[in-house]
Amino acid sequence: MSGIDRDQARKQAHAKGLYPAPLNEGRSRNMRANRRADTKPEVVLRSALHRLGLRYRKDFRLDLNGVKVRPDIVFTAKKVAVFVDGCFWHACPEHGRAPTTNDWYWTPKLRRNVERDRTADTALSDAGWQVVRLWEHEPLPSAVEAVVAALSSHTEHVCDVSEEV
């Protein structure tokens, strides 16, 4: 889609009230720069895990009983799914804040994001996956520790089962 077509589609969506028009071009540019995947906190965590010799898939889609889930980092063999959640987008209780502009749009959107997170967590857990949710503000050492602990607990669990046999 060319830039002109995209601008026209955006204007039509604004006119229909599907989402608010940006306050200015700077804000619009800032919002377009937000990424769904490969955010800075996610990339930093992935690099640290890779340095430890851990191998994973990134942004890997899982279809679980009709629910599509796309964790940021996936350890398929150990069934561990890691999400690095942004404070604004996932309503962090510590750093998230209520929108002050266009709250008619943002409040329900952020609520749907949190509901989608809970649905994904449930679908993953029901399918036997371990879910690790980290906030973007979490210090790297503790984030790495949480992922390694999840991977270790899975390994211990597998060993316990094989010892009983």
CORGIFEN-V342680 format. One record per residue. N is the residue number from 1. BURIAL is + if it has 24 or more other C-alpha atoms within 12 Angstrom, else -. D_CENTER is the distance of its C-alpha to the mean C-alpha in Angstrom with 2 decimals. Layout:
n: {N N}
burial: {BURIAL BURIAL}
d_center: {D_CENTER D_CENTER}
This chain:
n: {1 2 3 4 5 6 7 8 9 10 11 12 13 14 15 16 17 18 19 20 21 22 23 24 25 26 27 28 29 30 31 32 33 34 35 36 37 38 39 40 41 42 43 44 45 46 47 48 49 50 51 52 53 54 55 56 57 58 59 60 61 62 63 64 65 66 67 68 69 70 71 72 73 74 75 76 77 78 79 80 81 82 83 84 85 86 87 88 89 90 91 92 93 94 95 96 97 98 99 100 101 102 103 104 105 106 107 108 109 110 111 112 113 114 115 116 117 118 119 120 121 122 123 124 125 126 127 128 129 130 131 132 133 134 135 136 137 138 139 140 141 142 143 144 145 146 147 148 149 150 151 152 153 154 155 156 157 158 159 160 161 162 163 164 165}
burial: {- - - - - - - - - - - - - - - - - - - - - - - - - - - - - - - - - - - - - - - - + + - - + + - - + - - - - - - + + + + - - + - - - - - - + + + + + + + + - + + + + + + + + + + + + + + + - - - - - + - - - - - - - - - - - + - - - + - - + - - + + - + + - - - - + + + + + + + + + + - + - - + + - + + + - + + - - + - - - - - - - - - - -}
d_center: {26.48 28.57 27.95 30.73 29.40 25.91 27.61 29.80 27.01 25.19 28.54 29.14 25.82 26.67 30.16 28.95 26.85 23.57 21.92 23.66 25.37 24.21 26.48 27.40 26.67 25.10 22.47 21.93 21.57 19.07 16.81 17.26 16.22 12.61 10.49 7.72 7.81 10.06 9.57 12.35 10.88 9.03 12.40 14.44 13.00 13.47 16.93 17.90 17.10 19.01 21.88 22.20 22.85 19.76 18.82 15.65 14.06 11.18 8.99 11.44 11.91 13.43 15.85 16.69 19.62 18.77 15.08 12.87 9.63 7.65 6.13 5.82 9.22 11.67 15.17 16.92 20.29 19.26 16.70 14.05 10.31 8.20 4.69 5.20 4.85 7.42 10.62 11.77 9.07 8.36 12.07 12.53 16.04 17.25 16.22 14.94 17.90 19.34 19.79 23.43 23.86 23.37 22.12 23.29 20.36 17.59 18.19 17.79 14.76 12.87 14.44 13.25 9.55 10.41 12.60 10.22 8.09 11.64 12.74 10.23 11.25 14.78 14.87 13.70 16.16 18.84 18.62 19.19 15.85 14.97 11.54 10.63 8.33 9.00 9.42 9.83 13.50 14.10 16.91 16.43 19.16 17.78 14.26 16.21 18.50 15.96 14.78 18.48 19.56 17.38 18.84 22.26 22.33 21.70 24.53 26.79 26.25 27.23 30.24 31.33 31.41 33.41 35.81 36.68 37.69}
